Amino acid sequence: MNNTFDWQRFCLVVKKDLHNLWPMFGTTMLILAVLPFALWLLIAVIKADASMPPDFRLIMIEGVAMIAAFMTPSRLYRTWNLRNEGIYYAMLPASKLEKYCSALLFSLIICPLAVYLGSMVLDLFLTLLPFGPWRDWLWQGMMGFPFTMNMSFFENPEFVDEGSGFFMYYGGLWVVGLWTSYICSVLMFIFTSTLFKKHKVLQTILWLYVIEFVLSVVLTPIAIGIVAAGGLENLGEWIDSFDPEVVFRVIFWASIIFNVLLAALFAWLSWRRLKKMPY
């Protein structure tokens, strides 16, 4: 249970988690992967001549993959914060760091990627059928995991001069921002899985709703006061005084830095919780 890292022991932990994957989380992953078929069947029944664009289908596939990522800590590592049941996890012949890295691997990559690829294979099969709402191939709207990115905004001539490189630079920042947001969200669910003992995903969502509600109650009167005082107009004039490209750069980099810091915080908190977990 020390904090050393040995590659061979880590591979054994990954192998053990892989063996536990189907009995503990496999059915749920399978249900998530076939959810696009439920949508296909619903649309086919309601309107036989309907057509579903690939962009929307990709958003749904990415959505179920993210749900799988959020659910992995609470399913595959359900007992790691339970005093009695968690003793088996604590006594595994591997260090805490090796077990934590395996949990990160399965939560961030293996489980969501398995659901993502499974849904894509199913989507290709449904597109091959001579009937149904799946007409276009998925890659005709595919822009990347874990979110669909509509790049048409960056092609707006109001913001882009031909050959300026704006598209590539800010398109890359957009992708990095989405990935850091994804990692931050998954690490948050890993952390909350070390706090809650039951209904870990549901409790996380409920607490997020409570926090959002409290913040809205606190911030709404402040926002109303700023609007009444004409603060938004002054803020708008102040922002307009800057180069639009500078504003975009600040917004993108600020969001990336915020996601990285928040992800590091959740990673540290979850690691600290598991490191000091009493069994």
Long-range contacts (C-beta under 8 A, 24 or more apart in sequence): 1-90, 1-95, 1-96, 2-95, 2-96, 3-95, 3-96, 3-97, 3-275, 4-95, 4-97, 5-95, 5-97, 5-98, 5-101, 6-95, 6-98, 9-93, 9-94, 9-95, 9-98, 10-94, 10-98, 10-101, 10-102, 12-94, 13-92, 13-94, 13-98, 13-99, 13-102, 14-102, 14-105, 14-106, 16-92, 17-76, 17-102, 17-103, 17-106, 18-110, 20-76, 21-76, 21-106, 21-110, 21-111, 24-75, 24-76, 24-78, 25-71, 25-72, 25-75, 25-76, 25-111, 28-68, 28-71, 28-75, 29-68, 29-111, 29-114, 29-115, 29-118, 30-118, 32-64, 32-65, 32-67, 32-68, 32-115, 32-119, 33-64, 33-114, 33-115, 33-118, 33-119, 33-122, 34-118, 34-119, 34-122, 35-60, 35-64, 35-119, 36-60, 36-61, 36-64, 36-119, 36-122, 36-123, 36-126, 37-122, 37-126, 40-126, 40-132, 40-133, 40-134, 43-132, 43-133, 44-131, 44-132, 44-133, 47-133, 48-131, 50-133, 51-133, 51-135, 51-136, 52-133, 52-134, 52-135, 53-136, 53-141, 54-136, 54-137, 54-138, 54-139, 54-140, 54-141, 54-142, 55-141, 55-148, 55-150, 56-141, 57-123, 57-134, 57-138, 57-141, 58-138, 58-141, 58-142, 58-143, 58-148, 59-147, 59-148, 60-119, 61-116, 61-119, 61-120, 61-123, 61-138, 62-116, 62-145, 62-146, 62-147, 62-148, 64-115, 64-116, 64-119, 65-112, 65-113, 65-115, 65-116, 65-119, 65-145, 65-146, 66-112, 66-146, 66-182, 66-185, 67-115, 68-111, 68-112, 68-114, 68-115, 69-107, 69-108, 69-111, 69-112, 69-146, 69-182, 69-185, 69-186, 69-189, 70-185, 70-186, 70-189, 70-201, 70-204, 71-189, 71-201, 72-106, 72-107, 72-111, 72-112, 73-103, 73-107, 73-189, 73-190, 73-193, 73-200, 74-189, 74-193, 74-200, 74-201, 76-103, 76-106, 76-107, 76-111, 77-103, 77-193, 78-193, 78-200, 80-193, 80-194, 80-274, 80-277, 81-193, 81-194, 81-195, 81-197, 81-273, 81-274, 81-277, 82-197, 83-278, 83-279, 86-277, 86-279, 87-279, 90-277, 90-279, 96-274, 96-275, 99-274, 100-270, 100-271, 100-274, 103-190, 104-190, 104-267, 107-186, 107-189, 107-190, 108-183, 108-186, 112-146, 113-145, 116-145, 144-175, 146-178, 146-179, 146-182, 147-178, 147-182, 149-174, 149-175, 149-178, 159-244, 159-245, 159-248, 166-245, 170-248, 170-249, 170-252, 173-252, 173-253, 173-256, 174-252, 176-256, 177-252, 177-255, 177-256, 177-259, 180-256, 180-259, 180-260, 180-263, 181-255, 181-259, 183-259, 183-263, 184-259, 184-260, 184-262, 184-263, 184-266, 187-263, 187-266, 187-267, 187-270, 188-262, 188-266, 190-266, 190-267, 190-270, 191-266, 191-269, 191-270, 191-273, 193-270, 194-270, 194-273, 194-274, 194-277, 195-273
